[in-house]
């Protein structure tokens, strides 16, 4: 075996083979298979732009979900005037990790109509495909990374790209320690 590795051909082939095998293992582990219907719903990639040409921002946001955020009647008096509303779109069933898309609305009035598109993606170019959940959170301190006792939250799932008329009801008041 040692004699084979010393051969000039193996010095080229062995590292390439190892990289190919390692790459295939990573892809297999990190990619979830999708069905043919979901694959058919993925839009084709845009044509490459000529040098110096700018993309039209309105053509980039082709996928959208829309609806309204309402406050449950029993919590209507608990919305501070200077609150911040966060709309968070995640893959349905996921609790943590980076969201697909987020919007921040300062001092919203309710009911609040929303439209979320790929322009709101956390990572540019991330498509809104598959089943998703929409979470609305009224945050008292305006800090997206903290949840405080008294923040209002609501969620709806599953939704898919193109859905309209989604209703997210803020029907839960968070309890516990502030800043948790």
C-alpha positions, -999 to 999 in steps of 0.1 A, spaced: 0 0 0 28 24 9 44 18 -25 11 27 -42 8 60 -24 43 69 -35 34 64 -72 28 98 -89 -7 90 -101 -18 82 -65 -5 115 -53 -30 132 -75 -59 107 -74 -59 100 -36 -65 136 -24 -91 142 -51 -109 109 -42 -108 118 -5 -123 153 -12 -150 138 -34 -160 112 -7 -159 138 21 -180 162 0 -206 136 -8 -209 127 28 -215 163 38 -241 168 11 -259 136 21 -260 146 57 -271 182 53 -297 181 25 -332 170 30 -349 153 0 -379 172 -14 -409 158 -34 -414 164 -71 -443 189 -64 -421 210 -42 -392 208 -67 -415 219 -95 -425 250 -74 -389 263 -72 -386 291 -97 -358 289 -122 -327 309 -115 -326 344 -129 -306 351 -161 -271 365 -152 -268 402 -154 -245 419 -179 -215 437 -163 -226 469 -146 -263 461 -149 -284 464 -117 -312 440 -108 -347 454 -104 -356 449 -67 -393 444 -76 -384 413 -98 -364 397 -70 -393 393 -46 -415 369 -65 -428 348 -36 -450 363 -9 -472 354 20 -497 379 33 -523 383 60 -531 401 91 -520 401 128 -548 405 153 -548 408 191 -570 385 211 -598 406 227 -587 396 262 -551 410 255 -561 441 235 -553 464 265 -519 449 269 -503 463 237 -480 492 247 -481 522 223 -444 521 216 -441 483 211 -423 467 183 -439 439 162 -417 412 149 -429 389 121 -408 357 119 -411 331 92 -395 297 98 -396 262 83 -427 246 98 -419 226 129 -386 243 137 -383 261 170 -347 275 168 -321 284 143 -321 313 118 -355 323 105 -362 323 67 -375 359 69 -381 386 94 -399 420 95 -397 446 123 -425 471 126 -423 500 150 -454 511 169 -479 490 149 -517 495 151 -539 464 151 -552 447 131 -520 449 112 -519 438 75 -486 423 64 -468 411 32 -436 391 36 -415 384 5 -380 371 -2 -368 407 3 -373 400 40 -351 369 39 -324 367 67 -300 354 41 -302 371 7 -315 348 -20 -333 324 4 -365 313 -12 -398 310 6 -407 274 -2 -422 244 15 -443 245 46 -436 275 69 -448 290 102 -455 327 108 -449 339 143 -458 374 155 -444 389 187 -451 422 202 -419 432 220 -419 458 247 -382 468 247 -376 466 209 -348 441 213 -352 413 188 -330 390 208 -348 392 241 -382 381 252 -397 396 283 -425 388 306 -456 405 291 -445 402 255 -474 390 233 -470 362 209 -490 342 183 -483 317 156 -499 300 126 -486 270 107 -484 255 81 -485 282 54 -469 279 20 -456 304 -5 -483 323 -22 -508 320 7 -528 351 15 -555 358 41 -533 343 69 -545 353 103 -520 354 132 -536 360 165 -516 374 194 -532 352 220 -504 344 245 -487 366 270 -452 354 279 -445 349 316 -413 345 335 -382 366 340 -376 397 319 -348 394 294 -350 356 291 
